[in-house]
C-alpha cells in the first residue's frame, strides 16, 4: 500500500512539474525517475494511472510459486544469502525458470519483510574515541582522484594529495593531472611544509606504492626516492593497517571534503588555475570555518600549533630538479627528448601509460623508474632526429651464441675445420645465426662421427657454408653408407641350390635299433 501511495504521489509531482514548463530531462533530474518512466507518466491520464496501479497490485511476482519453499528455507537459515536461495531453487526444483539474480534478491527481501524474518546482524566493531594529539605531533596524508568537466564538456581526471595537521585540522591540497608519482608526492610535501610553516614530528600514510615497497613485518622498505628524501627530512613515519579508520579517519574525511565541497560544479581550466583555486578555497572555507568535530577554527588553532612544529628550511636542492620530469616510454623502449630518441633497457615498456622520470644535469641525461631506480644514462645530443643507443639495453645474446658455437665445435673431430665453417656461417647469416647453429646441432644429433667428419671436410673443400648445405651433404653420405652396407649383406648371403639339398638327403643316416630291444618288449 505504501508503494502504491508513493507512485501516486510521484505521478502527481511529474504532472505538476510538466505544467510548470520543465522538460522531461529536467523532471528526471529533479525527481530521480528514469526519463522513460517520466515520459510514460506524462502520457497517462489519471484513470489510466489508476488502472495501472491496480494491475501492479494484482500482478504476481515471478517467484510466487516458490514462496512457501523460500519462506521455509529463510526461516530455517535466517542468515542465508540470495545466492544460496538461488542454488537451492535450482537443486530442489528442476523446473525452475532462469531469472536474474536481482529478481531473486528482491523476492528474498520481500519474503523477509512480509513474514518478519530479519537477517541476523553480525557483531559490530566497537570503537573508542581517539585521544587528542599534542600540538605539532602528527599530520596525516592521503590521495584522491576526481573527474572534472572542462569548458568543452570533456571529462578530465585529476589527482590530488591532501595533508592535514591532526590537532588543528589545518589542511593543504595539491593537484596533478598525472597519476600519483613519487616526484609529485615529494613536491607536494615540500609545498605543504611551506604552507604549514613547519614540519610535524610524525606523518601517517596508507601503504601507498609511491612511498612503500614492502611493510616487511615492521622493517618497512621504502621506495628508493622516498628513502633518500627521509634522509634529508628525518621524518618519523607511521603506516596504517588496512580498514583501520581510527588511524586515518581524519584524513579520509578530508578527502571526502575536497571531493564533495571544493570540486563539484567546478570547471577545469588548467592545472595552475586549479591549484590557485584550491588555495583560495582553503583560505576562505576549509581552514576558515569552524570544524564540526572540534568546534574550533583550523586557522586559529594553527596559530598555536605552528609554534610546536619542527622548523622548516628548504632543501639545498629542488625536488623537481633532483627527481626529474615524467616522460612517456615508446613501444621500442625509447623516450623522446628535445627531438632525439634515447634508449631504455628492453622490457621497460609495459603498455600504454608507461612512464619514466627524466633528469637532465649539465650535458647528461638520466632516466629513472617512478620509485627512483636508475635505468639509463646518456650524453645529450645537440642535433635532431638522432637515436642515441646504449648497446647494454639490447638483448645480450652474443655470449649465448658463442656458447652454442663452442659446444658445436666439440661435436667434430677436426675442430679447426669446424671453427672455419661455423665462423663463416656466422658472418654469412648474422641475423639468423641462432637458427643456423640449431639446425647444425639437430642435423648431427645421433649421427655416426665418421659421416659427420666427412660431411664437414666436403663442405670445407667446396666452400659450402650454411646449415642447409651441410644437412644435404650429410644426408648424401648417409645414403651412400646405407647402399654399401646393403651390398655387403647381399654379397655375404649364399642361396641354397638343388645339388646341396640332394647331397644333404643322400648323406642322411636313419637311426637303428638292436634285436634285444624288441625281445625285451615281447617278454
C-alpha positions in Angstrom: 0.0 0.0 0.0 2.9 2.3 0.8 4.4 1.7 -2.6 1.2 2.4 -4.3 0.8 5.7 -2.5 4.4 6.7 -3.3 3.9 6.0 -7.0 0.7 8.1 -7.0 2.5 11.0 -5.3 5.3 10.8 -7.8 2.8 10.7 -10.7 1.1 14.0 -9.5 4.6 15.6 -8.9 5.6 14.7 -12.5 2.4 16.3 -13.8 2.8 19.4 -11.7 6.4 19.9 -12.9 5.3 19.4 -16.5 2.7 22.2 -16.1 5.5 24.4 -14.8 7.2 24.1 -18.1 10.0 21.7 -17.1 11.4 19.3 -19.8 11.4 15.6 -19.4 15.2 15.7 -18.7 14.7 18.3 -16.1 11.9 16.4 -14.4 14.0 13.3 -14.4 16.8 15.1 -12.7 14.5 16.7 -10.1 12.6 13.5 -9.2 15.2 10.9 -9.7 13.0 9.0 -12.1 14.2 7.5 -15.4 13.2 9.6 -18.4 11.3 6.6 -19.8 9.2 6.5 -16.6 8.6 10.3 -16.7 7.5 10.1 -20.4 5.1 7.2 -19.5 3.6 9.1 -16.6 3.0 12.2 -18.8 1.2 10.1 -21.4 -1.2 8.6 -18.9 -4.4 10.2 -17.6 -5.5 9.8 -14.0 -7.9 7.0 -14.9 -5.2 5.1 -16.9 -2.8 5.6 -14.0 -5.3 4.2 -11.5 -5.8 1.1 -13.7 -2.0 0.8 -13.9 -1.7 0.8 -10.1 -4.5 -1.7 -9.8 -2.7 -4.1 -12.2 0.5 -3.5 -10.3 -1.2 -4.5 -7.1 -2.7 -7.7 -8.7 0.5 -8.7 -10.5 2.0 -11.9 -9.4 5.7 -12.0 -8.7 7.8 -14.3 -10.9 8.9 -16.4 -7.9 5.4 -16.5 -6.3 5.1 -20.3 -6.9 8.2 -20.9 -4.8 7.1 -18.6 -1.9 6.5 -21.4 0.6 9.7 -23.1 -0.2 11.8 -19.9 0.1 9.9 -18.9 3.3 10.8 -22.3 4.9 14.4 -22.0 3.9 14.8 -18.5 5.1 13.1 -19.4 8.4 15.4 -22.3 9.0 18.5 -20.4 7.9 17.8 -16.8 8.5 21.4 -15.7 7.7 21.3 -17.3 4.2 22.1 -15.1 1.2 20.1 -14.7 -2.0 22.8 -16.6 -3.9 22.2 -19.6 -1.6 18.4 -19.4 -2.2 19.1 -19.4 -6.0 21.2 -22.5 -5.7 18.5 -24.2 -3.5 15.8 -23.4 -6.1 17.9 -25.0 -8.9 18.7 -28.0 -6.7 15.2 -28.8 -5.5 13.1 -27.6 -8.4 14.3 -28.9 -11.8 11.5 -26.9 -13.5 12.9 -23.6 -12.0 13.0 -20.9 -14.7 16.1 -18.8 -15.0 15.6 -15.3 -13.6 18.1 -12.6 -12.8 20.0 -12.6 -9.6 18.5 -9.2 -8.8 14.9 -10.7 -9.1 15.8 -13.4 -6.6 17.4 -10.9 -4.2 14.3 -8.7 -4.4 12.0 -11.6 -3.7 14.0 -12.8 -0.7 13.9 -9.3 0.7 10.1 -9.2 0.2 9.8 -12.6 2.0 11.9 -11.3 4.9 9.7 -8.2 5.1 6.4 -9.9 4.6 7.0 -12.7 7.1 9.1 -10.8 9.6 12.3 -12.8 9.1 15.1 -10.3 9.6 18.7 -11.3 8.7 20.8 -11.6 11.9 23.3 -8.8 12.3 27.0 -9.7 12.8 29.0 -8.5 15.8 29.7 -4.8 15.1 33.1 -3.4 15.7 33.4 -1.4 18.9 35.1 2.0 18.5 36.5 4.3 21.1 37.4 8.0 21.0 40.9 8.7 19.7 43.0 10.7 22.1 43.8 14.3 21.2 47.3 14.6 19.8 49.7 17.2 21.2 50.2 20.3 19.0 52.7 19.6 16.2 52.8 15.9 16.9 51.1 14.4 13.8 49.9 15.0 10.3 48.0 12.6 8.1 48.5 12.2 4.3 46.2 10.6 1.7 45.4 10.7 -2.0 42.3 11.0 -4.2 41.1 11.4 -7.7 38.1 13.0 -9.4 36.6 13.5 -12.8 36.1 17.2 -13.7 34.5 18.8 -16.8 36.3 21.4 -18.9 34.9 24.2 -20.9 34.1 21.8 -23.8 32.2 19.4 -21.5 35.0 16.9 -21.9 35.9 14.8 -18.8 39.3 15.4 -17.2 40.7 13.2 -14.4 42.7 15.0 -11.7 44.6 13.5 -8.8 45.4 15.2 -5.5 47.3 14.8 -2.3 46.0 16.2 1.0 47.9 16.7 4.2 46.1 17.5 7.4 47.5 18.5 10.8 45.8 16.2 13.3 45.4 18.7 16.1 44.5 21.9 14.4 42.8 20.2 11.4 44.5 22.7 9.0 44.6 21.3 5.5 46.8 21.6 2.4 45.8 20.2 -1.0 47.9 19.9 -4.2 46.6 18.7 -7.6 48.2 16.8 -10.5 46.9 15.7 -14.0 49.1 12.6 -13.9 48.6 9.5 -11.7 50.4 9.9 -8.4 54.1 9.6 -8.7 56.9 9.8 -6.1 58.1 13.1 -7.6 54.6 14.7 -7.2 54.4 13.3 -3.6 57.7 14.8 -2.6 57.0 18.2 -4.3 53.6 18.3 -2.5 55.3 17.5 0.8 57.6 20.5 0.4 54.7 22.7 -0.5 52.7 21.6 2.5 55.6 22.2 4.9 55.9 25.7 3.4 52.2 26.2 3.8 52.2 25.0 7.5 55.4 26.9 8.2 56.9 23.9 9.9 57.2 20.1 9.8 55.2 17.8 12.1 57.1 15.2 14.1 55.1 12.1 12.6 53.5 11.6 9.2 50.7 9.0 8.9 50.3 7.2 5.5 48.4 4.4 3.8 50.6 1.7 2.3 50.9 3.6 -1.0 53.2 2.2 -3.7 54.9 5.6 -4.3 56.2 5.5 -0.7 56.4 1.9 0.5 57.5 -1.2 -1.4 57.0 -3.7 1.4 55.9 -3.5 5.0 58.3 -6.4 5.8 56.8 -7.2 9.2 57.6 -3.8 10.6 61.0 -3.4 9.0 59.5 -1.1 6.3 61.1 -0.9 2.9 60.6 2.5 1.3 60.9 3.3 -2.4 64.4 4.5 -3.2 63.5 8.1 -3.9 61.4 8.4 -0.7 64.1 6.8 1.3 66.6 9.4 0.1 64.1 12.1 1.0 63.7 10.7 4.5 67.5 11.0 5.0 67.2 14.8 4.5 64.0 15.4 6.3 64.4 12.8 9.2 60.6 12.2 9.2 59.0 9.7 11.6 56.7 7.5 9.5 53.6 5.6 10.7 51.8 3.3 8.3 48.1 2.5 8.8 46.8 -1.0 8.7 44.1 -1.8 6.2 40.5 -1.0 7.2 41.5 1.0 10.2 39.5 4.2 10.3 40.7 5.0 13.8 44.3 5.6 12.4 43.4 7.7 9.4 39.8 8.7 9.8 40.6 12.4 9.9 42.4 12.4 6.5 39.7 10.2 4.9 37.1 12.8 5.9 39.4 15.4 4.4 39.5 13.6 1.0 35.7 13.4 1.0 35.6 17.1 1.9 37.6 18.0 -1.2 35.5 15.8 -3.4 32.1 17.0 -2.1 32.8 20.6 -1.3 35.5 22.0 -3.5 35.4 20.0 -6.7 31.7 19.7 -7.6 30.5 22.3 -10.1 34.0 23.5 -10.8 35.3 23.7 -14.4 38.9 22.5 -15.2 40.9 25.3 -17.0 44.4 24.1 -16.4 46.5 22.7 -13.5 47.9 26.0 -12.4 44.5 27.6 -12.1 43.1 24.6 -10.2 46.0 24.8 -7.6 45.4 28.5 -7.2 41.7 27.9 -6.7 42.2 25.3 -4.1 44.5 27.6 -2.1 41.8 30.3 -2.1 39.2 27.6 -1.0 41.4 26.6 1.8 41.8 30.2 2.9 38.1 31.1 2.8 36.4 27.8 3.7 38.3 24.7 4.6 40.6 26.3 7.1 38.4 29.3 8.0 35.2 27.7 9.1 34.6 26.1 12.4 35.3 22.4 12.4 32.3 20.3 13.1 34.1 17.9 15.5 36.4 20.2 17.4 34.2 23.3 17.1 37.4 25.3 16.6 38.6 27.2 13.6 41.6 25.3 12.0 43.4 28.6 11.1 43.1 29.9 14.6 44.3 26.6 16.1 47.2 26.5 13.6 48.5 29.8 15.0 49.1 27.8 18.2 50.3 24.6 16.6 52.9 26.1 14.3 54.9 27.1 17.4 55.3 23.3 18.1 56.2 22.2 14.6 59.8 21.5 13.7 61.5 24.4 11.9 61.2 24.2 8.1 64.1 25.1 5.9 64.0 24.5 2.1 66.1 21.6 0.8 69.5 22.6 -0.6 68.3 21.3 -4.0 65.0 21.5 -5.8 62.9 18.3 -5.6 61.8 18.7 -9.2 65.4 19.1 -10.4 66.6 16.0 -8.5 63.7 13.7 -9.3 63.1 15.0 -12.8 60.0 15.0 -15.0 57.8 12.2 -16.2 58.2 11.1 -19.8 56.2 8.5 -21.8 58.0 5.4 -22.9 57.6 4.4 -26.5 56.9 0.9 -27.7 60.5 0.5 -28.9 61.7 1.2 -25.3 62.9 4.8 -26.1 61.9 8.2 -24.9 61.8 11.4 -27.0 63.7 14.4 -25.6 64.3 17.6 -27.5 63.9 16.0 -30.9 66.1 13.0 -30.2 65.5 9.4 -29.0 67.2 7.8 -26.1 67.1 4.0 -25.4 66.0 2.2 -22.3 66.5 -1.4 -21.3 64.4 -3.9 -23.1 61.3 -4.6 -21.1 60.9 -1.1 -19.7 57.8 -0.5 -21.9 54.9 -2.2 -20.1 51.9 -1.0 -22.2 50.3 2.4 -22.8 50.9 4.9 -20.0 54.4 3.6 -19.1 56.4 6.5 -17.8 59.9 7.1 -16.6 61.4 10.1 -14.8 63.9 12.1 -16.7 66.6 14.3 -15.1 69.0 16.5 -17.1 72.2 17.5 -15.4 74.7 19.6 -17.4 75.3 17.5 -20.6 74.0 14.2 -19.2 70.6 12.6 -19.3 69.4 10.2 -16.5 66.3 8.1 -16.7 64.7 6.6 -13.5 61.8 4.4 -12.6 58.9 6.1 -10.7 60.4 4.9 -7.4 63.8 6.4 -8.2 65.8 3.4 -9.6 68.3 4.4 -12.3 67.5 2.8 -15.6 69.9 4.5 -18.1 72.3 7.4 -18.6 73.1 9.1 -21.9 75.1 12.1 -23.2 72.6 14.7 -24.5 72.8 15.1 -28.3 72.6 18.6 -29.8 71.2 17.6 -33.2 67.7 16.4 -34.2 66.3 13.0 -35.1 69.2 11.1 -33.6 68.7 7.7 -31.9 71.1 7.5 -29.0 71.7 3.8 -28.4 73.2 2.1 -25.4 74.2 -1.4 -26.5 73.7 -2.7 -23.0 70.0 -2.1 -23.4 69.6 -4.6 -26.1 69.2 -8.3 -25.5 72.6 -9.7 -24.7 72.6 -12.8 -27.0 76.2 -12.6 -28.1 77.5 -14.7 -25.2 74.9 -17.4 -25.6 75.6 -17.6 -29.4 79.3 -18.0 -28.6 78.5 -20.7 -26.1 76.4 -22.5 -28.7 79.1 -22.2 -31.3 81.8 -23.6 -28.9 79.5 -26.6 -28.0 79.0 -27.3 -31.7 82.8 -27.3 -32.3 83.2 -30.1 -29.8 81.0 -32.3 -31.9 83.6 -32.5 -34.7 86.9 -34.3 -34.7 88.7 -31.6 -36.7 87.8 -28.6 -34.7 89.9 -26.3 -36.9 87.7 -27.1 -39.9 84.5 -26.8 -37.7 85.6 -23.4 -36.5 86.1 -22.2 -40.1 82.6 -23.5 -41.2 80.8 -22.1 -38.1 82.5 -18.7 -38.3 81.7 -18.5 -42.0 78.0 -19.3 -41.2 78.1 -16.6 -38.5 79.4 -14.0 -41.0 77.0 -15.0 -43.8 73.8 -15.2 -41.7 74.3 -12.8 -38.7 70.6 -12.2 -38.3 69.7 -15.9 -38.4 72.8 -17.3 -36.7 70.9 -18.9 -33.9 68.6 -20.8 -36.3 71.6 -21.9 -38.4 73.5 -23.2 -35.4 70.5 -25.1 -34.0 69.9 -26.7 -37.4 73.5 -27.9 -37.5 73.1 -29.3 -34.0 69.9 -31.2 -34.9 71.5 -32.5 -38.1 74.4 -34.2 -36.4 72.5 -35.4 -33.4 72.7 -39.3 -33.2 74.8 -39.5 -36.5 77.9 -41.6 -36.9 81.1 -39.5 -36.2 82.9 -40.6 -39.4 80.0 -39.4 -41.5 79.8 -36.0 -39.7 83.6 -35.5 -40.2 83.3 -36.5 -43.9 80.5 -34.0 -44.5 82.4 -31.3 -42.7 85.5 -31.9 -44.8 83.4 -31.9 -48.0 81.9 -28.5 -47.1 85.3 -27.0 -46.4 86.7 -28.3 -49.7 83.8 -27.0 -51.7 83.2 -23.8 -49.7 79.7 -24.7 -48.6 78.9 -22.6 -45.6 75.3 -22.9 -44.5 73.3 -25.3 -42.3 71.2 -26.4 -45.2 74.1 -27.3 -47.4 75.7 -29.2 -44.5 72.5 -31.1 -44.0 72.3 -32.1 -47.7 75.9 -33.3 -47.7 75.5 -35.4 -44.6 72.3 -36.9 -45.9 74.1 -37.9 -49.1 76.9 -39.6 -47.1 74.3 -41.4 -45.1 72.6 -42.8 -48.2 76.0 -43.8 -49.7 76.8 -45.7 -46.5 73.4 -47.4 -46.5 73.9 -48.6 -50.1 77.3 -50.0 -49.3 76.0 -51.8 -46.3 73.2 -53.4 -48.3 75.6 -54.6 -51.0 77.9 -56.2 -48.4 75.0 -58.0 -46.8 73.8 -59.3 -50.2 77.3 -60.4 -51.1 77.6 -62.4 -47.9 74.3 -64.2 -48.5 74.7 -67.7 -50.2 71.5 -69.0 -51.7 70.8 -72.8 -51.4 70.9 -75.0 -54.6 69.2 -78.2 -55.7 72.6 -80.1 -55.6 73.2 -79.1 -52.0 69.8 -80.3 -50.9 70.4 -83.7 -52.7 73.7 -84.2 -51.1 72.1 -83.5 -47.7 69.4 -86.1 -48.3 71.9 -88.8 -49.6 74.1 -88.3 -46.6 71.2 -88.8 -44.1 71.6 -92.0 -42.0 68.5 -93.1 -40.1 68.7 -94.3 -36.6 68.5 -98.2 -36.0 67.6 -100.4 -33.0 69.1 -103.7 -31.9 67.2 -107.0 -31.7 67.5 -107.1 -27.9 65.2 -104.1 -27.7 62.3 -106.0 -29.3 63.0 -109.1 -27.3 62.6 -107.1 -24.1 59.2 -105.8 -25.3 57.8 -109.2 -26.1 59.0 -110.9 -23.0 
